[in-house]
Amino acid sequence: MQAVRMPNHIDDTQQILFWDVEEVAVAAMFFIIGYVMRELTICVVLSVGVVYLFSGWKNNQLNGVLPHMSYQFGWWRLNDVFRNGNIKEWIS
């Protein structure tokens, strides 16, 4: 039985019931892919396994690893100045 983790800091990831939002996002991605491909049962089973592996990997990383990865790979912009996260040097 897993206990509900209470956030210690203001920047800890949000939780939905006893899951982190990052884990819900990974499961939702598999659910949507399975719905589009009409293979929902297979993708739901895969999502359980992948979320289990992802949560174990995430526990050894910094808090909020999914937003950090999305900034790094350029999927999500940080702010109006740094629109592309792939740029490692910025010369104004």
Secondary structure, DSSP 8 states (H G I E B T S, - for coil): -------SSTTS--EETTEEHHHHHHHHHHHHHHHHHT-HHHHHHHHHHHHHHHHHHHTTS-TTHHHHHHHHTTSS--SSS---TT------
